[in-house]
Amino acid sequence: MHRVTSYVLRRLVGAVPLLLGISVISFAILKAVPGGPLAAYEANPNITPEDIVRLERAFGLDQPFHVQYLTWFGRLLGGDWGHSYASSQPVLAMIGERLPNTLTLMGTVYVVTLLIAIPIGVATATRQYSRFDHLVTGGTFLAYSMPPFWLGLLLIILFGLQLRWLPLGGMTVPGATSFDLVDRLRHLVLPVTTLALFGTAHYVRYLRASMLETIGQDYLRTARAKGLGERIVILRHALRNASIPLVTVAALDLPELFVGALVTEQIFGWPGMGRLFWDAATRADYPVLMGILVVSATLVVLANLAADVLYAYLDPRIRFA
């Protein structure tokens, strides 16, 4: 336990300069993008050049790059993530408003994907070259070939417009004043199906390949020779060791629980982090964009750390250095 704690602390300390570098690069890229947050004002004939100068001074955009960055970073450390240029709302409040919606959507997608992908991945590996295996393999390639935005639009046309079984988008029916679980689930069906279909195909391919490599190992033949049942051999021994590549992929997907799915949220009108990022990007709303980028970068680092710790649990041969 002491070794694990020491390893985690060292990784966290090492992540500080990494996150600092990411913030500097992200800040520089946003500043280099043509246009800027005042582009809309500059195109307005009623806004004078003097007004533009006053706005630049109010937003601090007239300062040198390093001054702007240090000002932003100092406020970030103090818990002030700035205010949106477009709405003047605090960035933390905007993220806090959208984050629960994204957690609802992406958390459901994550759970549904794993619950479907793991049994199918194991079943295809244990029935290699069977009709079921060929059917799943073809299905995964088909799912890969369908872009999520195209599939989402197809589902909206079929189940929302033609059959009218499900709502076209949003989180609730218009005018709803209280939480309705059934209504929320109905609104979740189409976006979850869109995202889970691609994720399931992704995970099934990884798990199948890893399981096929693991099933032929000597220790599994030894386990069978000791009289263990095939179900125990596969689920307790083979699956545990074959899960390491899946853990890597799932850990990299984990930050999506918090940053959302940009295209899918736009298509279905889901008010989450992905849609917030898109709205901020189209308006060059630097404080909101930097807030989301800091959250996503931090989560990527933590997800990779969690995956490394989980490796050692799944495979006792892995030790923390």
C-alpha positions as CSV (number, residue, x, y, z in Angstrom):
1,M,0.0,0.0,0.0
2,H,2.9,2.4,0.8
3,R,4.4,1.7,-2.6
4,V,1.2,2.4,-4.4
5,T,0.7,5.7,-2.4
6,S,4.2,6.7,-3.2
7,Y,3.8,5.9,-6.8
8,V,0.6,7.9,-7.1
9,L,2.1,10.9,-5.3
10,R,5.1,10.9,-7.6
11,R,2.9,10.7,-10.7
12,L,0.7,13.6,-9.4
13,V,3.7,15.8,-8.8
14,G,5.1,14.9,-12.2
15,A,1.8,15.9,-13.8
16,V,2.1,19.5,-12.6
17,P,4.6,20.6,-15.2
18,L,2.8,18.6,-17.8
19,L,-0.5,20.4,-17.1
20,L,1.3,23.7,-16.9
21,G,2.8,23.2,-20.3
22,I,-0.6,22.1,-21.7
23,S,-2.2,25.3,-20.4
24,V,0.5,27.5,-22.0
25,I,0.2,25.8,-25.3
26,S,-3.6,25.9,-25.3
27,F,-3.6,29.6,-24.3
28,A,-1.2,30.4,-27.1
29,I,-3.2,28.4,-29.7
30,L,-6.4,30.2,-28.7
31,K,-4.7,33.6,-29.0
32,A,-3.3,32.7,-32.5
33,V,-6.7,31.7,-33.9
34,P,-7.9,34.4,-36.4
35,G,-10.9,36.5,-35.3
36,G,-11.0,36.7,-31.6
37,P,-13.8,37.5,-29.2
38,L,-14.2,41.1,-30.6
39,A,-14.7,40.0,-34.2
40,A,-18.5,40.3,-33.9
41,Y,-18.2,43.8,-32.5
42,E,-15.8,44.8,-35.3
43,A,-18.3,43.8,-37.9
44,N,-21.0,45.9,-36.4
45,P,-21.2,49.3,-38.1
46,N,-22.6,50.9,-34.9
47,I,-19.4,50.0,-33.0
48,T,-16.6,52.6,-33.3
49,P,-12.9,52.0,-33.1
50,E,-12.9,53.7,-29.7
51,D,-15.5,51.2,-28.5
52,I,-13.2,48.3,-29.6
53,V,-10.3,49.8,-27.7
54,R,-12.4,50.1,-24.6
55,L,-13.6,46.5,-24.9
56,E,-10.0,45.3,-25.4
57,R,-9.0,47.2,-22.2
58,A,-11.9,45.8,-20.3
59,F,-11.1,42.2,-21.3
60,G,-7.4,42.7,-20.8
61,L,-6.8,41.8,-24.5
62,D,-4.5,44.8,-24.9
63,Q,-1.9,43.3,-22.6
64,P,1.1,41.2,-23.9
65,F,0.7,37.5,-24.1
66,H,2.6,36.6,-21.0
67,V,0.7,39.2,-18.9
68,Q,-2.6,37.8,-20.1
69,Y,-1.5,34.3,-19.3
70,L,-0.1,35.0,-15.9
71,T,-3.2,37.0,-15.0
72,W,-5.4,34.1,-16.0
73,F,-3.3,31.5,-14.3
74,G,-3.1,33.5,-11.1
75,R,-6.9,33.8,-10.9
76,L,-7.2,30.1,-11.8
77,L,-5.1,29.2,-8.7
78,G,-7.3,31.5,-6.6
79,G,-10.5,29.7,-7.8
80,D,-11.5,32.4,-10.2
81,W,-11.8,30.9,-13.6
82,G,-12.9,34.1,-15.2
83,H,-16.1,35.3,-16.8
84,S,-17.5,34.5,-20.2
85,Y,-16.9,37.3,-22.8
86,A,-20.3,36.5,-24.4
87,S,-22.6,36.2,-21.4
88,S,-20.5,37.6,-18.5
89,Q,-21.3,34.5,-16.4
90,P,-18.6,33.0,-14.2
91,V,-16.9,30.1,-16.1
92,L,-17.2,27.8,-13.1
93,A,-20.9,28.4,-12.9
94,M,-21.3,27.6,-16.6
95,I,-19.4,24.4,-16.3
96,G,-21.2,23.5,-13.1
97,E,-24.5,24.0,-14.9
98,R,-23.6,21.8,-17.9
99,L,-21.5,19.1,-16.1
100,P,-24.4,17.1,-14.5
101,N,-26.1,16.9,-17.9
102,T,-22.9,15.5,-19.5
103,L,-22.4,13.1,-16.6
104,T,-25.9,11.8,-17.1
105,L,-25.5,11.2,-20.8
106,M,-21.9,10.0,-21.0
107,G,-22.1,8.0,-17.7
108,T,-25.1,6.1,-19.2
109,V,-23.2,5.5,-22.5
110,Y,-20.1,4.3,-20.6
111,V,-22.0,1.8,-18.5
112,V,-24.2,0.5,-21.4
113,T,-21.1,0.2,-23.6
114,L,-19.1,-1.9,-21.1
115,L,-22.1,-4.1,-20.2
116,I,-22.7,-5.0,-23.8
117,A,-19.1,-5.1,-25.1
118,I,-17.5,-7.3,-22.4
119,P,-19.9,-10.3,-22.7
120,I,-19.8,-10.1,-26.5
121,G,-16.1,-9.8,-26.6
122,V,-15.6,-12.8,-24.4
123,A,-18.2,-14.8,-26.4
124,T,-16.7,-14.1,-29.8
125,A,-13.2,-15.1,-28.5
126,T,-14.4,-18.4,-27.1
127,R,-16.4,-19.1,-30.3
128,Q,-13.7,-18.1,-32.8
129,Y,-14.7,-18.5,-36.4
130,S,-18.2,-19.5,-35.5
131,R,-21.3,-18.1,-37.1
132,F,-21.7,-15.8,-34.1
133,D,-18.1,-14.6,-34.3
134,H,-18.5,-13.8,-38.0
135,L,-21.8,-12.0,-37.3
136,V,-20.3,-9.9,-34.5
137,T,-17.1,-9.1,-36.6
138,G,-19.2,-7.9,-39.5
139,G,-21.4,-5.9,-37.1
140,T,-18.4,-4.2,-35.5
141,F,-17.0,-3.2,-38.9
142,L,-20.4,-1.9,-39.9
143,A,-20.6,0.2,-36.7
144,Y,-17.1,1.5,-37.4
145,S,-18.1,2.7,-40.9
146,M,-21.0,4.8,-39.7
147,P,-20.0,8.3,-38.5
148,P,-21.9,9.1,-35.2
149,F,-23.4,12.3,-36.7
150,W,-24.8,10.3,-39.7
151,L,-26.2,7.6,-37.4
152,G,-27.7,10.2,-35.0
153,L,-29.5,11.9,-37.9
154,L,-30.7,8.6,-39.2
155,L,-32.1,7.6,-35.8
156,I,-33.8,11.0,-35.4
157,I,-35.5,10.6,-38.9
158,L,-36.6,7.0,-38.2
159,F,-37.7,7.0,-34.6
160,G,-38.4,10.7,-34.1
161,L,-40.0,11.9,-37.3
162,Q,-41.4,8.8,-39.0
163,L,-42.4,6.5,-36.2
164,R,-42.7,9.3,-33.5
165,W,-41.7,6.9,-30.8
166,L,-39.0,9.1,-29.2
167,P,-38.3,12.8,-28.8
168,L,-36.1,14.5,-31.4
169,G,-33.7,16.0,-28.9
170,G,-33.2,17.9,-25.7
171,M,-33.3,16.6,-22.2
172,T,-37.0,17.1,-21.3
173,V,-40.3,18.0,-22.9
174,P,-40.7,21.7,-23.4
175,G,-42.2,23.5,-20.4
176,A,-41.4,20.7,-17.9
177,T,-41.0,22.0,-14.4
178,S,-40.2,18.8,-12.5
179,F,-37.9,15.8,-13.0
180,D,-39.6,12.9,-14.8
181,L,-37.5,9.7,-14.9
182,V,-39.4,8.1,-17.8
183,D,-39.2,11.3,-19.8
184,R,-35.5,11.6,-19.2
185,L,-34.9,8.0,-20.2
186,R,-36.9,8.5,-23.4
187,H,-34.6,11.5,-24.3
188,L,-31.5,9.4,-23.5
189,V,-32.4,6.5,-25.8
190,L,-31.3,8.1,-29.2
191,P,-28.0,9.8,-28.1
192,V,-27.0,6.8,-25.9
193,T,-27.6,4.4,-28.8
194,T,-25.6,6.6,-31.2
195,L,-22.6,6.7,-28.9
196,A,-22.8,3.3,-27.4
197,L,-23.0,1.5,-30.8
198,F,-19.6,2.9,-31.9
199,G,-18.1,2.4,-28.4
200,T,-19.3,-1.2,-28.2
201,A,-17.7,-2.0,-31.6
202,H,-14.5,-0.4,-30.4
203,Y,-14.3,-2.3,-27.1
204,V,-15.4,-5.7,-28.6
205,R,-12.5,-5.6,-31.1
206,Y,-9.9,-4.9,-28.4
207,L,-11.3,-7.5,-26.0
208,R,-11.6,-10.2,-28.6
209,A,-8.0,-9.8,-29.8
210,S,-6.7,-9.8,-26.2
211,M,-8.8,-12.8,-25.2
212,L,-7.6,-14.8,-28.2
213,E,-4.0,-14.1,-27.2
214,T,-4.7,-15.0,-23.5
215,I,-6.7,-18.2,-24.1
216,G,-3.7,-20.1,-25.5
217,Q,-1.4,-19.3,-22.6
218,D,0.1,-22.2,-20.5
219,Y,-1.3,-21.1,-17.2
220,L,-4.9,-21.6,-18.6
221,R,-4.1,-25.1,-19.7
222,T,-2.7,-25.7,-16.2
223,A,-5.9,-24.3,-14.6
224,R,-8.0,-26.7,-16.8
225,A,-5.7,-29.6,-15.8
226,K,-6.4,-28.9,-12.2
227,G,-10.0,-29.5,-12.8
228,L,-11.3,-26.0,-12.9
229,G,-14.5,-25.5,-14.9
230,E,-14.3,-23.7,-18.3
231,R,-16.5,-20.8,-17.0
232,I,-14.1,-20.2,-14.1
233,V,-11.1,-20.4,-16.3
234,I,-12.4,-17.9,-18.8
235,L,-14.0,-15.4,-16.5
236,R,-11.7,-15.5,-13.5
237,H,-8.3,-16.1,-15.2
238,A,-8.5,-15.3,-18.9
239,L,-10.7,-12.2,-18.7
240,R,-8.8,-10.7,-15.9
241,N,-5.5,-10.7,-17.8
242,A,-7.1,-9.9,-21.2
243,S,-8.7,-6.8,-19.7
244,I,-5.5,-4.8,-19.6
245,P,-5.8,-3.4,-23.2
246,L,-9.5,-2.7,-22.6
247,V,-8.6,-0.8,-19.4
248,T,-6.2,1.4,-21.4
249,V,-8.9,2.3,-24.0
250,A,-11.6,2.7,-21.4
251,A,-9.3,5.0,-19.3
252,L,-8.6,7.2,-22.3
253,D,-12.4,7.4,-22.9
254,L,-13.1,8.3,-19.3
255,P,-12.6,12.1,-19.6
256,E,-15.5,12.1,-22.1
257,L,-17.7,11.5,-19.0
258,F,-16.9,15.2,-18.1
259,V,-16.2,16.9,-21.4
260,G,-19.0,15.4,-23.4
261,A,-19.5,14.4,-27.0
262,L,-19.4,17.6,-29.1
263,V,-21.1,16.4,-32.3
264,T,-23.7,14.2,-30.7
265,E,-24.7,16.8,-28.2
266,Q,-25.1,19.3,-31.0
267,I,-27.3,16.9,-33.1
268,F,-29.6,16.0,-30.2
269,G,-29.6,19.4,-28.6
270,W,-28.3,18.0,-25.4
271,P,-27.1,20.9,-23.1
272,G,-23.8,19.4,-22.0
273,M,-20.1,20.2,-21.9
274,G,-19.6,19.3,-25.6
275,R,-22.2,21.8,-26.7
276,L,-20.8,24.4,-24.3
277,F,-17.4,24.0,-25.9
278,W,-18.8,24.3,-29.4
279,D,-20.7,27.5,-28.5
280,A,-17.6,29.0,-26.8
281,A,-15.4,28.0,-29.8
282,T,-17.7,29.7,-32.3
283,R,-17.6,32.9,-30.2
284,A,-13.9,32.7,-29.4
285,D,-14.9,32.8,-25.7
286,Y,-11.4,32.3,-24.3
287,P,-12.2,32.0,-20.6
288,V,-14.8,29.3,-21.2
289,L,-12.6,27.4,-23.7
290,M,-9.6,27.5,-21.3
291,G,-11.8,26.3,-18.4
292,I,-13.0,23.3,-20.4
293,L,-9.5,22.5,-21.7
294,V,-8.0,22.6,-18.1
295,V,-10.7,20.2,-17.0
296,S,-10.2,17.8,-19.9
297,A,-6.4,17.8,-19.6
298,T,-6.5,17.1,-15.9
299,L,-8.9,14.3,-16.4
300,V,-6.8,12.7,-19.1
301,V,-3.8,12.7,-16.7
302,L,-5.9,11.3,-13.8
303,A,-7.4,8.6,-16.1
304,N,-4.0,7.4,-17.2
305,L,-2.9,7.3,-13.6
306,A,-6.0,5.2,-12.7
307,A,-5.3,2.9,-15.5
308,D,-1.7,2.3,-14.4
309,V,-2.9,1.5,-10.8
310,L,-5.6,-0.9,-12.2
311,Y,-3.0,-2.7,-14.3
312,A,-1.2,-3.9,-11.1
313,Y,-4.5,-5.1,-9.7
314,L,-5.3,-7.1,-12.8
315,D,-1.8,-8.5,-13.4
316,P,0.2,-9.3,-10.2
317,R,3.4,-9.4,-12.3
318,I,3.2,-5.6,-12.7
319,R,5.0,-3.8,-9.9
320,F,5.2,-0.1,-9.1
321,A,8.7,1.3,-9.6
